[in-house]
Amino acid sequence: MKAKDKTKLNVLRGVLTETITLEKQSQGIKSDKQLFKLLEKRKNASIRAANEFKAAGREDLNVKENEQISVLQSYLDTFEVLTADETVAVIDGIVRSFFSKGAPPKKERVRLQLFHPATEDRAGGPFCEKIVDERLVTQTIDRLIAEVTTQHGALAKAGS
């Protein structure tokens, strides 16, 4: 790489080192989702470091970390991440399917249905190998279970 790409080189070296370390621990990167999480973890660590450098008055190191954040973000932007609307629509369908079967869902069961891995005789869950915002998933499951439970409770009262 050229000298002007030193930041990219440093980022790639760091990612490669971490990938090799994971391989040695038998936890290697086997999917885009795992690589995305690794890059996101490194970006978040750089954000924390940049904030600490700024608070300590080390503008030179803050600038360096921000350059690395930009490189990591450019890599993260190449991944296809489900939008919030797509995520909510999938979760809504699963939560409502539990109610249509007559059973109010538990959060753990909904998560399992969303993320269960594929097997030889069964397809994986809709989020099995997709990149989704985990916090959004958790918040949406909680919100939709509460909403649908309230709706079904109101319908049951109206029907009696």
C-alpha positions as CSV (number, residue, x, y, z in Angstrom):
1,M,0.0,0.0,0.0
2,K,1.1,3.5,-0.6
3,A,2.2,5.8,2.2
4,K,-1.1,7.7,2.1
5,D,-3.0,4.6,2.8
6,K,-1.2,4.0,6.1
7,T,-4.5,4.3,8.1
8,K,-6.1,1.6,5.9
9,L,-3.0,-0.6,6.3
10,N,-3.1,-0.3,10.1
11,V,-6.8,-1.1,10.2
12,L,-6.4,-4.1,8.0
13,R,-3.5,-5.3,10.0
14,G,-5.5,-5.0,13.2
15,V,-8.5,-6.9,11.7
16,L,-6.2,-9.6,10.3
17,T,-4.5,-10.0,13.7
18,E,-7.8,-10.4,15.5
19,T,-9.1,-12.8,12.8
20,I,-6.0,-15.0,13.2
21,T,-6.3,-14.9,17.0
22,L,-10.0,-16.0,16.7
23,E,-8.9,-18.9,14.3
24,K,-6.4,-20.1,16.8
25,Q,-9.1,-20.1,19.5
26,S,-11.4,-22.2,17.1
27,Q,-13.8,-19.2,16.8
28,G,-12.8,-18.1,13.3
29,I,-14.8,-15.8,11.1
30,K,-17.1,-18.0,9.1
31,S,-19.8,-15.6,7.9
32,D,-20.4,-12.0,6.9
33,K,-22.3,-11.5,10.1
34,Q,-19.3,-12.5,12.2
35,L,-17.0,-10.2,10.2
36,F,-19.5,-7.3,10.5
37,K,-19.6,-7.8,14.3
38,L,-15.8,-7.8,14.4
39,L,-15.5,-4.6,12.4
40,E,-18.3,-3.0,14.5
41,K,-16.5,-4.0,17.7
42,R,-13.3,-2.4,16.5
43,K,-15.1,0.7,15.4
44,N,-16.7,1.1,18.8
45,A,-13.4,0.6,20.5
46,S,-11.9,3.3,18.3
47,I,-14.8,5.7,19.2
48,R,-14.2,5.2,22.9
49,A,-10.4,5.7,22.4
50,A,-11.0,8.9,20.4
51,N,-13.2,10.3,23.1
52,E,-10.6,9.5,25.8
53,F,-7.9,11.1,23.7
54,K,-10.0,14.2,23.2
55,A,-10.8,14.4,26.9
56,A,-7.0,14.1,27.7
57,G,-6.2,16.9,25.2
58,R,-4.4,14.5,22.8
59,E,-5.8,15.9,19.5
60,D,-3.1,14.1,17.5
61,L,-4.3,10.7,18.7
62,N,-7.9,11.7,18.5
63,V,-7.4,12.6,14.8
64,K,-5.7,9.2,14.2
65,E,-8.6,7.3,15.8
66,N,-11.1,9.3,13.9
67,E,-9.3,8.3,10.6
68,Q,-9.5,4.7,11.6
69,I,-13.2,5.1,12.5
70,S,-13.8,6.4,8.9
71,V,-12.0,3.4,7.4
72,L,-13.9,0.9,9.5
73,Q,-17.2,2.7,8.7
74,S,-16.4,2.5,5.0
75,Y,-15.9,-1.3,5.3
76,L,-19.1,-1.6,7.4
77,D,-21.1,0.3,4.7
78,T,-20.3,-2.4,2.2
79,F,-22.5,-4.9,4.2
80,E,-26.2,-5.3,3.5
81,V,-27.9,-4.6,6.8
82,L,-31.7,-5.1,7.3
83,T,-33.5,-1.8,7.6
84,A,-35.5,-1.0,10.7
85,D,-38.8,-1.4,8.7
86,E,-37.7,-4.8,7.4
87,T,-36.7,-5.9,10.9
88,V,-40.0,-4.8,12.5
89,A,-42.0,-6.4,9.7
90,V,-40.4,-9.8,10.2
91,I,-40.7,-9.6,14.0
92,D,-44.3,-8.5,13.8
93,G,-45.2,-11.5,11.6
94,I,-43.6,-13.9,14.1
95,V,-45.2,-12.4,17.2
96,R,-48.6,-12.4,15.5
97,S,-48.1,-16.1,14.4
98,F,-47.7,-17.1,18.0
99,F,-51.0,-15.4,18.9
100,S,-52.8,-16.9,15.9
101,K,-51.8,-20.3,17.3
102,G,-53.4,-19.3,20.6
103,A,-50.2,-18.8,22.6
104,P,-48.9,-15.5,23.8
105,P,-45.2,-15.6,22.9
106,K,-42.3,-15.3,25.3
107,K,-39.3,-13.2,24.3
108,E,-36.9,-16.1,24.3
109,R,-39.2,-18.1,21.9
110,V,-39.5,-15.2,19.5
111,R,-35.7,-14.7,19.4
112,L,-35.1,-18.4,18.9
113,Q,-37.5,-18.4,16.0
114,L,-35.8,-15.4,14.5
115,F,-32.2,-16.6,14.9
116,H,-32.2,-20.4,15.0
117,P,-29.4,-21.9,12.8
118,A,-30.1,-23.9,9.8
119,T,-29.8,-27.7,10.0
120,E,-29.9,-30.4,7.3
121,D,-33.6,-30.8,7.5
122,R,-34.7,-27.3,8.6
123,A,-34.1,-23.8,7.2
124,G,-32.6,-21.2,9.5
125,G,-34.6,-18.4,11.1
126,P,-35.2,-15.2,9.1
127,F,-32.3,-13.5,10.9
128,C,-30.0,-16.6,11.0
129,E,-27.3,-15.1,8.7
130,K,-28.6,-11.6,8.3
131,I,-27.1,-8.5,9.8
132,V,-29.6,-6.8,12.1
133,D,-29.4,-4.2,14.8
134,E,-29.6,-6.4,18.0
135,R,-30.9,-3.6,20.2
136,L,-33.7,-2.8,17.7
137,V,-34.6,-6.5,17.7
138,T,-34.9,-6.7,21.5
139,Q,-36.8,-3.4,21.7
140,T,-39.2,-4.4,18.9
141,I,-39.9,-7.8,20.4
142,D,-40.7,-6.3,23.8
143,R,-42.9,-3.6,22.2
144,L,-44.8,-5.9,19.8
145,I,-45.5,-8.5,22.4
146,A,-46.9,-5.8,24.7
147,E,-49.0,-4.3,21.8
148,V,-50.4,-7.5,20.5
149,T,-51.1,-8.8,24.0
150,T,-53.1,-5.6,24.7
151,Q,-54.9,-6.0,21.4
152,H,-55.8,-9.6,22.1
153,G,-56.9,-8.7,25.7
154,A,-59.2,-6.0,24.3
155,L,-60.7,-8.3,21.7
156,A,-61.3,-11.0,24.4
157,K,-63.1,-8.5,26.6
158,A,-65.2,-7.2,23.7
159,G,-66.1,-10.8,22.8
160,S,-67.4,-11.7,26.3
